[in-house]
Amino acid sequence: GAVVSQHPSRVICKSGTSVKIECRSLDFQATTMFWYRQFPKQSLMLMATSNEGSKATYEQGVEKDKFLINHASLTLSTLTVTSAHPEDSSFYICSARVPQGAYEKLFFGSGTQLSVL
Amino acid sequence: AQTVTQSQPEMSVQEAETVTLSCTYDTSESDYYLFWYKQPPSRQMILVIRQEAYKQQNATENRFSVNFQKAAKSFSLKISDSQLGDAAMYFCAYDDTGGGSEKLVFGKGTKLTVNP
C-alpha cells in the first residue's frame, strides 16, 4: 500500500534555532499534503495544506512565517519551524491523499516529536 | 464550525469481548464523511473505518463496525472479539470537503485498554 515517510522521528533543538521536517510519498505522487500538530493527550489539529507548486494554505491562528511549508515536488513536502521556542514543542504529523478507487484515502506519516529546550 | 465530541477519555475491555466507543458531531451539512482512526503507541495514524453520510447502511470492516445515526449525529464504533493489538487511542473524525479526507476535524480521542 501507499507509504508516507516522515523524517526525523524525533528532534531536540535549542530555542531560537530552526528545524526542518520532511514528508515524502514513497510510491505515489501527492499533489496535496497536510500538516497536523498534536499536543500531549490532545487531538490532531490541522495546521496547513501543502500544495505542490503553489503556496500553502494555513489554518486560522497558524503563523505562516513561523511554520514554513514547501512542496517543491510531487513526492516531498517540508515543514520548517523557524526560531523555535519551547511552546512549539509538539508532535507533528504529515499526511497525503491517494486516490483509491471511488474515493481518496488519507495516509499519515509516522510523525515527528519536536522538543525545544 | 463543525465539532466532534468523544465523551469517553478512556475505556477498557477484556480480550475477546466487545466494546463500543462513542462519538457525536455537530454540523449543518447534509453530505459528509466520518472516520475512525487508531493511533497505537507508535503514534502512526491508521484508518479503521469510513462512513459516507448519504449511505444508510452502517460500514463494517471485519471486527469493526459502526452505528451511524444521522439524525442524532452519532457515530459509534463497535469492536468485536477485542484483541490485545486493538489497544490504542481511537479518534473519531469528520470531513465535509467532498470526501477527500482533506480538512479532517478530530475528536479528542478515547484511550482503549485491552485486558488479557
Interface residues (C-beta under 8 A of the other chain):
Chain A: T32 F34 Q42 S43 L44 M45 L46 T49 F91 I93 S95 R97 Y103 E104 K105 L106 F108 S110 G111
Chain B: S42 R43 Q44 M45 I46 L47 F91 G99 G100 S101 E102 K103 L104 F106 G107 K108 G109
